[in-house]
Amino acid sequence: MKKLFLACCLAAFCTCNAMAQETVDSTMVDSTAIEALPLDNPVTQAIMARRSIRKYLDKPVEHEKLAYLVECGINAPSGSNRQPWVLRVVENQELLAQVNDVFKQQNAKQVARDKGFKNLFRNAPNIILVCTPAKGGGEIDAGMLGQNILNSATLLQI
């Protein structure tokens, strides 16, 4: 009986997998069609130019630019317009140093492994914190908010 059940499950999995592959294959976009799209749009350019940076300059970002990034972020869509986020911009170097000291005390081994360690924020001189409710929910909305911030920062060439 167990073998029959396993065989049925395997057959169902294979069938579902084949159906999913057919769906993926039928919805694939021809790469030549993408080249014909307007890539001179600033939004498209920001999306295509965005890269992950893990080493930051020791130069703080101007307050006005940080405010602009926050404004772009909070204009992200959210389910039922709940806007389940709280943002905090930290520009105070003393506060960042205090948080960093606590981190170093509690994570000494991790800090020792990273020879270029300056602070837990990958040496960023200021940060934008995005918080969601403790009870859960809002993670996807916060992700869209974060993507707005990243794309806007790319446009500003920060």
N, CA, C and O of each residue as an XYZ file, in Angstrom:
632
protein
N       0.830     -1.197      0.000
C       0.000      0.000      0.000
C       0.875      1.262      0.000
O       0.591      2.214     -0.726
N       1.955      1.265      0.829
C       2.838      2.425      0.891
C       3.508      2.669     -0.450
O       3.650      3.815     -0.876
N       3.932      1.568     -1.138
C       4.588      1.713     -2.426
C       3.637      2.324     -3.453
O       4.032      3.179     -4.245
N       2.377      1.876     -3.430
C       1.387      2.408     -4.355
C       1.166      3.898     -4.102
O       1.086      4.687     -5.044
N       1.068      4.278     -2.827
C       0.877      5.678     -2.462
C       2.059      6.516     -2.946
O       1.869      7.585     -3.527
N       3.294      6.025     -2.703
C       4.478      6.753     -3.138
C       4.529      6.870     -4.651
O       4.908      7.915     -5.180
N       4.148      5.803     -5.359
C       4.143      5.831     -6.815
C       3.135      6.856     -7.325
O       3.412      7.579     -8.283
N       1.966      6.920     -6.688
C       0.938      7.898     -7.086
C       1.428      9.318     -6.830
O       1.219     10.214     -7.648
N       2.080      9.516     -5.689
C       2.604     10.847     -5.368
C       3.672     11.254     -6.365
O       3.698     12.399     -6.817
N       4.568     10.312     -6.715
C       5.628     10.610     -7.668
C       5.040     10.929     -9.039
O       5.486     11.860     -9.708
N       4.047     10.161     -9.451
C       3.408     10.409    -10.743
C       2.730     11.781    -10.755
O       2.816     12.512    -11.742
N       2.065     12.120     -9.670
C       1.405     13.420     -9.584
C       2.432     14.547     -9.622
O       2.213     15.570    -10.272
N       3.551     14.359     -8.926
C       4.608     15.366     -8.929
C       5.164     15.553    -10.334
O       5.330     16.682    -10.796
N       5.452     14.444    -11.015
C       6.002     14.522    -12.367
C       5.023     15.213    -13.311
O       5.431     16.017    -14.149
N       3.739     14.903    -13.179
C       2.724     15.528    -14.019
C       2.661     17.028    -13.759
O       2.634     17.828    -14.693
N       2.638     17.405    -12.470
C       2.588     18.834    -12.111
C       3.841     19.551    -12.594
O       3.773     20.677    -13.087
N       4.988     18.889    -12.449
C       6.240     19.491    -12.879
C       6.236     19.708    -14.385
O       6.671     20.757    -14.859
N       5.748     18.727    -15.144
C       5.680     18.860    -16.603
C       4.722     19.972    -16.997
O       5.011     20.747    -17.909
N       3.577     20.058    -16.314
C       2.608     21.103    -16.616
C       3.206     22.475    -16.317
O       3.021     23.417    -17.088
N       3.923     22.587    -15.201
C       4.540     23.858    -14.840
C       5.583     24.250    -15.876
O       5.691     25.423    -16.232
N       6.363     23.265    -16.370
C       7.380     23.554    -17.368
C       6.744     24.027    -18.668
O       7.254     24.943    -19.313
N       5.615     23.398    -19.059
C       4.914     23.841    -20.266
C       4.445     25.275    -20.110
O       4.535     26.065    -21.050
N       3.945     25.619    -18.932
C       3.482     26.984    -18.677
C       4.640     27.957    -18.774
O       4.515     29.015    -19.391
N       5.780     27.603    -18.162
C       6.948     28.472    -18.208
C       7.411     28.642    -19.643
O       7.682     29.759    -20.083
N       7.506     27.520    -20.387
C       7.967     27.590    -21.769
C       7.046     28.444    -22.631
O       7.517     29.182    -23.496
N       5.737     28.350    -22.404
C       4.787     29.088    -23.235
C       4.742     30.568    -22.891
O       4.271     31.377    -23.690
N       5.233     30.930    -21.699
C       5.203     32.344    -21.323
C       6.566     33.017    -21.450
O       6.703     34.198    -21.132
N       7.560     32.289    -21.903
C       8.890     32.872    -22.060
C       8.832     33.972    -23.121
O       8.107     33.856    -24.109
N       9.595     35.026    -22.907
C       9.609     36.156    -23.829
C      10.849     36.066    -24.691
O      11.941     35.787    -24.196
N      10.683     36.300    -25.963
C      11.799     36.309    -26.887
C      12.699     37.502    -26.551
O      12.219     38.632    -26.455
N      13.995     37.255    -26.375
C      14.904     38.330    -25.969
C      14.984     39.436    -27.017
O      15.297     40.575    -26.667
N      14.719     39.149    -28.271
C      14.745     40.207    -29.285
C      13.586     41.172    -29.087
O      13.689     42.343    -29.454
N      12.478     40.696    -28.507
C      11.347     41.582    -28.240
C      11.702     42.592    -27.159
O      11.235     43.730    -27.197
N      12.520     42.189    -26.201
C      12.920     43.097    -25.121
C      13.771     44.229    -25.672
O      13.639     45.374    -25.240
N      14.632     43.921    -26.613
C      15.503     44.943    -27.189
C      14.709     46.039    -27.898
O      15.193     47.163    -28.037
N      13.496     45.721    -28.345
C      12.676     46.700    -29.056
C      11.935     47.639    -28.108
O      11.340     48.620    -28.555
N      11.962     47.354    -26.810
C      11.253     48.190    -25.841
C      12.020     49.484    -25.597
O      13.233     49.535    -25.799
N      11.316     50.533    -25.161
C      11.992     51.817    -24.923
C      12.848     51.775    -23.654
O      12.319     51.819    -22.543
N      14.154     51.691    -23.822
C      15.059     51.632    -22.675
C      15.561     53.014    -22.279
O      16.390     53.133    -21.376
N      15.071     54.060    -22.940
C      15.504     55.411    -22.598
C      14.644     56.035    -21.507
O      14.850     57.193    -21.144
N      13.689     55.287    -20.984
C      12.831     55.739    -19.897
C      13.653     55.781    -18.606
O      14.349     54.810    -18.310
N      13.599     56.869    -17.825
C      14.407     56.970    -16.598
C      14.108     55.858    -15.583
O      15.014     55.400    -14.887
N      12.867     55.431    -15.496
C      12.521     54.356    -14.558
C      13.194     53.060    -14.997
O      13.794     52.354    -14.187
N      13.087     52.760    -16.278
C      13.728     51.557    -16.809
C      15.235     51.633    -16.632
O      15.868     50.638    -16.277
N      15.810     52.789    -16.873
C      17.255     52.946    -16.706
C      17.676     52.710    -15.258
O      18.698     52.073    -15.002
N      16.892     53.222    -14.314
C      17.223     53.014    -12.901
C      17.131     51.541    -12.534
O      17.989     51.025    -11.819
N      16.104     50.867    -13.014
C      15.945     49.443    -12.714
C      17.113     48.655    -13.285
O      17.665     47.784    -12.612
N      17.488     48.954    -14.515
C      18.558     48.201    -15.168
C      19.942     48.556    -14.621
O      20.855     47.733    -14.686
N      20.109     49.752    -14.089
C      21.418     50.190    -13.600
C      21.666     49.842    -12.136
O      22.814     49.866    -11.692
N      20.621     49.520    -11.378
C      20.775     49.279     -9.945
C      21.693     48.085     -9.697
O      21.559     47.044    -10.340
N      22.612     48.244     -8.771
C      23.535     47.192     -8.372
C      23.619     47.167     -6.853
O      23.386     48.180     -6.194
N      23.947     46.029     -6.313
C      24.135     45.909     -4.868
C      25.535     46.389     -4.508
O      26.526     45.967     -5.105
N      25.596     47.260     -3.543
C      26.868     47.811     -3.083
C      27.076     47.350     -1.644
O      26.163     47.437     -0.823
N      28.255     46.868     -1.345
C      28.527     46.392      0.006
C      29.712     47.113      0.654
O      30.088     46.811      1.787
N      30.283     48.049     -0.062
C      31.359     48.871      0.489
C      30.979     50.319      0.217
O      30.854     50.734     -0.935
N      30.802     51.066      1.267
C      30.319     52.428      1.140
C      31.432     53.425      1.398
O      32.388     53.137      2.119
N      31.299     54.589      0.806
C      32.233     55.675      1.080
C      32.019     56.170      2.494
O      30.946     55.982      3.068
N      33.022     56.793      3.049
C      32.942     57.320      4.406
C      32.272     58.687      4.430
O      32.343     59.399      5.432
N      31.625     59.052      3.336
C      31.004     60.367      3.188
C      29.487     60.219      3.378
O      28.840     59.502      2.615
N      28.920     60.884      4.378
C      27.460     60.800      4.582
C      26.681     61.361      3.398
O      27.132     62.279      2.714
N      25.511     60.793      3.176
C      24.600     61.287      2.146
C      23.901     62.521      2.704
O      23.544     62.563      3.881
N      23.710     63.514      1.860
C      23.086     64.759      2.303
C      21.670     64.494      2.824
O      20.957     63.626      2.319
N      21.282     65.260      3.844
C      19.978     65.108      4.483
C      18.844     65.231      3.461
O      17.883     64.463      3.512
N      18.946     66.176      2.544
C      17.899     66.385      1.546
C      17.716     65.151      0.665
O      16.594     64.798      0.302
N      18.824     64.502      0.328
C      18.740     63.292     -0.498
C      18.110     62.140      0.288
O      17.326     61.366     -0.262
N      18.450     62.029      1.557
C      17.839     60.983      2.388
C      16.332     61.214      2.512
O      15.550     60.266      2.446
N      15.924     62.476      2.691
C      14.496     62.804      2.773
C      13.792     62.459      1.465
O      12.669     61.955      1.475
N      14.449     62.731      0.343
C      13.901     62.386     -0.973
C      13.711     60.873     -1.096
O      12.676     60.414     -1.578
N      14.703     60.104     -0.663
C      14.612     58.640     -0.732
C      13.464     58.112      0.115
O      12.743     57.208     -0.305
N      13.294     58.676      1.309
C      12.186     58.268      2.176
C      10.856     58.585      1.508
O       9.940     57.763      1.521
N      10.748     59.762      0.930
C       9.509     60.158      0.249
C       9.196     59.206     -0.907
O       8.047     58.810     -1.100
N      10.213     58.849     -1.663
C      10.016     57.880     -2.753
C       9.597     56.527     -2.184
O       8.735     55.851     -2.745
N      10.200     56.143     -1.087
C       9.878     54.859     -0.480
C       8.441     54.772     -0.007
O       7.752     53.794     -0.296
N       7.982     55.778      0.713
C       6.631     55.704      1.280
C       5.538     55.858      0.236
O       4.357     55.698      0.543
N       5.925     56.167     -0.993
C       4.952     56.199     -2.076
C       4.836     54.851     -2.783
O       4.231     54.755     -3.851
N       5.406     53.829     -2.196
C       5.272     52.469     -2.739
C       3.847     51.976     -2.512
O       3.175     52.423     -1.582
N       3.389     51.063     -3.349
C       2.053     50.493     -3.120
C       2.055     49.618     -1.877
O       3.083     49.057     -1.499
N       0.900     49.510     -1.251
C       0.758     48.591     -0.116
C      -0.657     48.028     -0.141
O      -1.602     48.699     -0.555
N      -0.784     46.793      0.305
C      -2.089     46.125      0.307
C      -3.115     46.914      1.093
O      -2.872     47.262      2.248
N      -4.245     47.200      0.497
C      -5.333     47.971      1.114
C      -4.865     49.324      1.631
O      -5.483     49.903      2.524
N      -3.774     49.822      1.068
C      -3.178     51.095      1.477
C      -2.888     51.136      2.982
O      -2.984     52.190      3.612
N      -2.535     49.982      3.547
C      -2.245     49.906      4.987
C      -0.958     50.631      5.357
O      -0.835     51.159      6.463
N      -0.015     50.659      4.451
C       1.292     51.264      4.710
C       1.863     50.784      6.044
O       2.092     51.582      6.953
N       2.093     49.469      6.154
C       2.513     48.883      7.438
C       4.011     49.029      7.699
O       4.716     48.040      7.900
N       4.474     50.241      7.693
C       5.897     50.454      7.899
C       6.133     51.700      8.718
O       5.297     52.602      8.786
N       7.280     51.722      9.327
C       7.791     52.915      9.998
C       9.226     53.063      9.524
O       9.993     52.100      9.538
N       9.584     54.249      9.109
C      10.945     54.499      8.645
C      11.642     55.449      9.604
O      11.043     56.373     10.154
N      12.918     55.191      9.781
C      13.757     56.081     10.587
C      15.060     56.295      9.832
O      15.698     55.342      9.385
N      15.440     57.537      9.698
C      16.716     57.878      9.082
C      17.690     58.164     10.211
O      17.427     59.003     11.072
N      18.810     57.466     10.203
C      19.823     57.658     11.245
C      21.037     58.316     10.603
O      21.741     57.722      9.786
N      21.254     59.553     11.002
C      22.405     60.316     10.531
C      23.384     60.583     11.667
O      24.512     61.014     11.431
N      22.957     60.331     12.888
C      23.751     60.614     14.077
C      24.868     59.576     14.212
O      24.610     58.405     14.488
N      26.100     60.019     14.014
C      27.244     59.118     14.051
C      27.472     58.514     15.444
O      27.931     57.378     15.562
N      27.150     59.273     16.487
C      27.300     58.746     17.851
C      26.337     57.590     18.099
O      26.717     56.586     18.702
N      25.101     57.721     17.642
C      24.125     56.645     17.800
C      24.561     55.407     17.025
O      24.492     54.293     17.545
N      25.007     55.594     15.792
C      25.499     54.460     15.010
C      26.678     53.789     15.706
O      26.784     52.562     15.698
N      27.556     54.573     16.302
C      28.709     54.018     17.017
C      28.263     53.217     18.240
O      28.818     52.154     18.518
N      27.265     53.717     18.972
C      26.761     52.988     20.146
C      26.121     51.661     19.747
O      26.361     50.638     20.387
N      25.315     51.676     18.698
C      24.691     50.438     18.221
C      25.773     49.470     17.752
O      25.694     48.267     18.000
N      26.772     50.000     17.079
C      27.871     49.183     16.598
C      28.653     48.552     17.757
O      29.045     47.387     17.675
N      28.880     49.302     18.822
C      29.592     48.768     19.987
C      28.844     47.583     20.595
O      29.457     46.574     20.944
N      27.540     47.700     20.720
C      26.727     46.594     21.247
C      26.847     45.388     20.326
O      27.008     44.259     20.790
N      26.768     45.628     19.018
C      26.885     44.532     18.053
C      28.236     43.833     18.187
O      28.302     42.604     18.209
N      29.320     44.623     18.278
C      30.653     44.031     18.379
C      30.805     43.197     19.652
O      31.451     42.149     19.632
N      30.220     43.650     20.745
C      30.292     42.892     21.994
C      29.555     41.563     21.877
O      30.025     40.543     22.381
N      28.419     41.573     21.225
C      27.597     40.369     21.138
C      27.977     39.456     19.982
O      27.514     38.317     19.926
N      28.805     39.927     19.060
C      29.172     39.145     17.876
C      30.667     39.216     17.611
O      31.086     39.433     16.474
N      31.467     39.038     18.642
C      32.920     39.215     18.538
C      33.552     38.299     17.487
O      34.443     38.728     16.754
N      33.106     37.055     17.406
C      33.690     36.115     16.434
C      33.411     36.560     14.998
O      34.294     36.503     14.142
N      32.205     36.992     14.748
C      31.842     37.457     13.406
C      32.658     38.686     13.029
O      33.125     38.797     11.896
N      32.829     39.597     13.961
C      33.597     40.817     13.711
C      35.057     40.462     13.435
O      35.682     41.057     12.556
N      35.603     39.502     14.173
C      36.999     39.112     13.989
C      37.245     38.505     12.609
O      38.331     38.667     12.053
N      36.265     37.817     12.053
C      36.405     37.193     10.727
C      36.411     38.223      9.598
O      36.990     37.975      8.541
N      35.779     39.362      9.810
C      35.669     40.386      8.770
C      36.768     41.427      8.958
O      36.654     42.321      9.796
N      37.835     41.299      8.167
C      38.998     42.171      8.345
C      38.701     43.643      8.047
O      39.360     44.524      8.599
N      37.731     43.921      7.193
C      37.394     45.296      6.861
C      36.254     45.853      7.702
O      35.668     46.878      7.355
N      35.934     45.174      8.817
C      34.779     45.573      9.615
C      34.964     46.967     10.199
O      35.976     47.262     10.834
N      33.976     47.808      9.974
C      33.927     49.128     10.601
C      32.653     49.238     11.417
O      32.682     49.654     12.575
N      31.522     48.859     10.803
C      30.272     48.815     11.546
C      29.339     47.784     10.927
O      29.568     47.321      9.809
N      28.302     47.431     11.645
C      27.419     46.373     11.184
C      26.588     46.766      9.988
O      25.885     45.925      9.428
N      26.645     47.996      9.585
C      25.900     48.474      8.423
C      26.794     48.539      7.192
O      26.577     49.360      6.302
N      27.789     47.679      7.146
C      28.716     47.598      6.016
C      29.412     48.926      5.757
O      29.662     49.300      4.611
N      29.716     49.626      6.830
C      30.449     50.893      6.787
C      29.643     52.066      6.242
O      30.209     53.120      5.952
N      28.331     51.899      6.099
C      27.502     53.014      5.639
C      27.509     54.115      6.698
O      27.318     53.829      7.880
N      27.724     55.360      6.296
C      27.781     56.449      7.270
C      26.411     56.890      7.786
O      26.329     57.552      8.821
N      25.345     56.537      7.087
C      23.993     56.767      7.597
C      23.083     55.689      7.027
O      23.403     55.057      6.020
N      21.943     55.487      7.685
C      21.075     54.378      7.290
C      19.610     54.812      7.298
O      19.228     55.776      7.961
N      18.808     54.069      6.543
C      17.362     54.215      6.587
C      16.829     52.883      7.100
O      16.986     51.848      6.452
N      16.204     52.920      8.259
C      15.607     51.712      8.835
C      14.170     51.592      8.355
O      13.417     52.565      8.379
N      13.794     50.400      7.921
C      12.421     50.116      7.522
C      11.903     49.042      8.476
O      12.422     47.926      8.511
N      10.879     49.387      9.246
C      10.332     48.464     10.247
C       8.900     48.090      9.882
O       8.137     48.910      9.371
N       8.551     46.829     10.156
C       7.190     46.346      9.933
C       6.626     45.881     11.270
O       7.382     45.724     12.229
N       5.313     45.655     11.356
C       4.706     45.286     12.634
C       5.302     44.005     13.234
O       5.615     43.058     12.512
N       5.451     43.991     14.542
C       6.000     42.829     15.241
C       5.107     41.610     15.084
O       5.593     40.480     15.103
N       3.812     41.825     14.930
C       2.875     40.706     14.819
C       2.911     40.061     13.436
O       2.220     39.071     13.195
N       3.708     40.613     12.532
C       3.827     40.055     11.187
C       3.009     40.830     10.193
O       2.170     41.655     10.555
N       3.262     40.558      8.951
C       2.568     41.263      7.879
C       3.329     42.502      7.481
O       4.018     43.116      8.297
N       3.203     42.858      6.247
C       3.862     44.059      5.762
C       5.222     43.825      5.135
O       5.831     44.764      4.622
N       5.715     42.591      5.164
C       7.046     42.335      4.629
C       7.112     42.603      3.121
O       8.082     43.182      2.633
N       6.087     42.183      2.392
C       6.073     42.400      0.941
C       5.956     43.891      0.649
O       6.644     44.415     -0.227
N       5.081     44.570      1.386
C       4.937     46.018      1.214
C       6.258     46.728      1.509
O       6.653     47.642      0.785
N       6.934     46.305      2.571
C       8.225     46.908      2.922
C       9.262     46.620      1.842
O      10.139     47.444      1.585
N       9.164     45.459      1.212
C      10.067     45.145      0.114
C       9.867     46.079     -1.060
O      10.835     46.525     -1.676
N       8.613     46.380     -1.374
C       8.336     47.320     -2.466
C       8.828     48.713     -2.097
O       9.355     49.432     -2.945
N       8.658     49.094     -0.838
C       9.164     50.374     -0.359
C      10.683     50.421     -0.536
O      11.232     51.407     -1.028
N      11.343     49.351     -0.131
C      12.799     49.283     -0.263
C      13.245     49.371     -1.708
O      14.240     50.029     -2.013
N      12.519     48.715     -2.603
C      12.871     48.774     -4.019
C      12.717     50.191     -4.557
O      13.532     50.635     -5.366
N      11.683     50.907     -4.119
C      11.547     52.315     -4.517
C      12.762     53.117     -4.065
O      13.288     53.937     -4.816
N      13.202     52.876     -2.838
C      14.370     53.598     -2.314
C      15.606     53.263     -3.136
O      16.366     54.157     -3.506
N      15.813     51.983     -3.423
C      17.002     51.576     -4.188
C      17.006     52.167     -5.590
O      18.032     52.658     -6.059
N      15.862     52.120     -6.256
C      15.797     52.687     -7.607
C      16.004     54.195     -7.588
O      16.654     54.745     -8.478
N      15.461     54.860     -6.587
C      15.627     56.308     -6.470
C      17.084     56.659     -6.174
O      17.614     57.631     -6.713
N      17.719     55.878     -5.329
C      19.150     56.105     -5.027
C      19.998     55.901     -6.270
O      20.992     56.598     -6.469
N      19.610     54.950     -7.103
C      20.342     54.728     -8.361
C      20.225     55.946     -9.253
O      21.209     56.375     -9.854
N      19.015     56.513     -9.346
C      18.830     57.715    -10.166
C      19.660     58.890     -9.638
O      20.185     59.685    -10.417
N      19.774     58.991     -8.305
C      20.562     60.071     -7.716
C      22.057     59.783     -7.781
O      22.879     60.651     -7.484
N      22.400     58.569     -8.169
C      23.789     58.099     -8.206
C      24.461     58.225     -6.853
O      25.589     58.703     -6.729
N      23.721     57.774     -5.835
C      24.249     57.786     -4.468
C      25.055     56.525     -4.265
O      25.602     56.309     -3.183
